[in-house]
Each structure stands twice: as C-alpha cells, then as structure tokens.
C-alpha cells in the first residue's frame, strides 16, 4: 500500500483546500499550491446598461468576482458552473446553471430560458475561446462581450516547486509552464490548454475535459500506468 509520504507531487494554481486540490489528492497525488499567475481586473465598463439586457452570462469565478459589485439586485445570471455561482455570493441575484459546466451547455440553457432571444452581456476573460459569440452570430440571441479580467504572471515570478508533475488550468498557464516542466509530467485541463502546451513545444502527457470527475480519472489512470510493472 502506498504511503501518503510517497504520493507524487503535482503543482497547480489552487490552494491546498480547493475542490480541485481535493480531486488531485483523491486521485493519488499530493497537490502542491503554486500561485504563479494573478487576476488582473479590466477597466472596461459593461458594454450596455444592465437595464437593457435580459440576463448576464458569466463563464468563470474570476469574471463573477469582477462583475458582482456592478450587478443590480434581481439580475438574471446564467453561469457556467457551481464555482462561478459561489463566487457571486449574493442572494439578491437570480442565478441559474446549465446541466453541464461547459459553454455549449450554457448556450443550450440560454436558448431554453429565453426562447424569444434578446440582448445579453457575456462576462469573460481576455482569452476566452469565444464559443458563445460564435454560436450566437446571426441568431435571436445578441451577445455583448464584456472582458472583465485577464490572467497575468506574478512578479516576482516564483520558482517551480520540486514536483513530479504540473497541471495547467488555462492556455496561458500552459504557455508559462511548458518551458519549466520539460522534465516532469504535464497535464492539461481542457483541449485548448493541451493545444497551448503543444504550441509551446512541450506537449501534455494527458488532458481531460474541464470536469472534476474526468480530472480524477486522468490523474488516477496515469498513476496506475506509472506503477504497473512492465
């Protein structure tokens, strides 16, 4: 039986008690918090008055934290996942989640909730993949993007801890981690993050859709392969 002390160490940009760190732990790895990026709020104002929209769509907890202070009471918020809903932290907002924490499912929810269409603000990061904007082109659902934040490298930049692997949670993180992780295992949260690793010259050893259950499966399966005899 493997002891806790021998668990391979995996660096990720989340605190030790974060739900994703818990997933890493349950998969047989020791999560190592590595805060190498920071949230940089945008100074951009909302693209339309909130009184003129049917709802706001929010893709991430970071976007929620930037937008929440500007939302009038009663605003309908369609959010991509439970973490984004938690980041809003206000009982006077009408918060709804799709069946799955993906932009595709959020698009389905938007069409179901507002079958007549309308105007909607989309709060997103600077490097969001713009799925919703593309899906809504020429449709009844008019999406008005609001870039609320960007991810930036910390200054001074912290050295990579002594780990057996790294987990990139965004394409930007993959670009930064690629040259630092040549000699360790590289894991990617999402296909776009895996593509960023590859473009930076250090392909991910494995990637999964951005779902906690699939993260557990990926890390556990990789660990089993490493431990299996030849």
N, C-alpha and C positions, 0 to 999 in steps of 0.2 A: 504493500500500500504506500502511495506517495505521501510524504510528509509535507506540511504547509511550507516548511523552510525550503523545500526543493522545487516548489512551483516556479515555472519560468516567469520572468518579469516582463510585463507588457506596458509600454508607455502610451498614455493617451491624455488628451487635454480635457480632463474631467476630474473633479475632486474624488477622494477615496470613497466617499459615501454616496456618490451619484448613482442613479439606477444603471447606467451603462457600466460603471465600475463593478457594480454587483453582478452584472451579467458576465463580465470578464472573469470575476472570481469564481462564479459557479461553473464556468467552462474549464476550470483547472489552471488558470493563470493568476499571477499576482498583479493587480493593477497598480501602476506607478504614475501618480499625477504628474503631468508635465505641461505646465502652463506657458506655452511658447508663443501663443497669439493672444490678442486682446480685441475687444469690441470697440470699434470707433464709430460713434453715432454720426449720422449725416446731418447736415444743417438744412437739408432740403425740406421745405414745407409740404404738407399734403397737397396733391395735385388738384383737388377740388374741395369745396366746403363739405363737411360731413352731412350737412342738411340736404345736400343734393344727391346723395348716394343711397342705394338700398341696403348696402352692407359693406363691411371691410373684410378682405381675405388676408390672413396672416400665415406666413409659411414657417416661421421658426420662433423659438423662445426669445432670441435676440431681437427680432422685429417686434415682438409683443412688448418687450421691456421698453423699447424706444417709443412705441406708439401709444402705450396705455394712458399716459398722462394727458394726451390730447383728445381722447375719445369722449364724446358726450355720453351721459347716462342713457341707457336704453339702446345704444348702438348694437346692431346685429353683427357678431364677429364669427365668421366661418374660419376655423383654424385647422391646420394640417394634422396636429397630434395633441396628445394629452399634455405633453411638456409645454407646448405653446399655450394651451388653455390655462395651465397652472401659472405660467409666467404673467398672465394678465392679472390674476389675483383680485378681481373686482366683482362683487355680487350684483352691481347695477348694470352689467353688460349682459346681453343675450348671446351666450357662447354655444356654438354647435360644432360638432366634429364629424368628419366622414367615417365610413366603416373601416377605412384603412388609412394609415398615416403616409399617404402619397399624394402628390399633386394631381395625379389622374383621378383619385377618389374625391379630392376636393372639387375638381371640375364637375364630377357627377353630382355631388351634393349641391353645388351652386345651381345647376340646371333643374334639379328636383325642387329645391327650396324656392327658386324664383323662375318658374316656367315661362313667365312673360318677359324675361330679360330685365334690362335696366343698366344703371351705372354703378360700378363697384371700384373701390380703391383696393389695390393689392400692395400690402406692405411686404417688402422683400429685401434681401441682401444685395449688395452690388453685383455679386457674381452668381446669382440665382440662374438656373438653366432656362428660365423664361417659358416654361411649358404652358402656363395658363394664358399668357399673352398670345402665344401662337395658336392655341386651341380656340380662343375666342375671336380670332380675326374674322371679320365679315359676319359675325353672329349677332343675336339679340343682346348678348351679354358684353357690355362695353367695359373693358378692364383699363383702369388708370393706374399705372405703376407708381409706387412711392418707394424710392430707395432709402430705407431707414438707417442702414448701417453697412459697414464693411469690416472685414477681418484684417487685422494688421499684425505684423510680427512685433513681439515685445522688444523694447530697448531699455537696458542692455539685453541681448539675447542669451537665454540660459543654455548651458551645455546639455546635450542629451545624456540622461542618466545611464547607468550600466544596466542594460536590459537585453532580453533575448528577442524582443520584437517591438514594433510600433504599430499603432492603429491611427490612421488618418481619418478624420471625420468630415473633411471637406476637401475639394480640389486644391484650395490654397494651402491647407495643411500638408497635403501630399507633395506639393511643389517644394515646400520647405524641408520636409522630412527626407525626401528622396536622396539628396547627397549625404545626409547624416546617417542613413540607415543601410548603407551598402552591405555591411557585414552582419545584419540581423534580419529577422523575418518582417515582411511588410504586409500589413492588412489594410484593406480599404472598405470604408462604409459607403457603399453606393458605386454604381458603374462610372459616374463622372469622376469620382475620386480615384478609381483604378486607372482611368484614362490619363489623369494628371500624373500619376506615378510613372506610367509608361512614357509619356511625353518628356518627362524629366530624366529619362534614361535609367530608371530603377523600377522595373515592373513589379506590381504587387504579387506576392506569392498566392494570395487569395483575396476575393472580395465577395460581399454579400449585398443584397438589397438592404436599405436602411430600416431594418426591423429588428428589435431586440432578440426575438426568437431565432432569427437567421444568423445574427451575430454569435449567439451561443453555439449554434450548430457548426458554424465555420471554425471557430476557435477550438471547440472540443474535437472536431474531426481532425484538424491539423495536428493537434497534440497527440491524438491516438496514432496517427501516421508516424510521427516522430518517435514514439515509444515502441512501435511494433517492431519485432525482430525481422531481419531480412530473410 
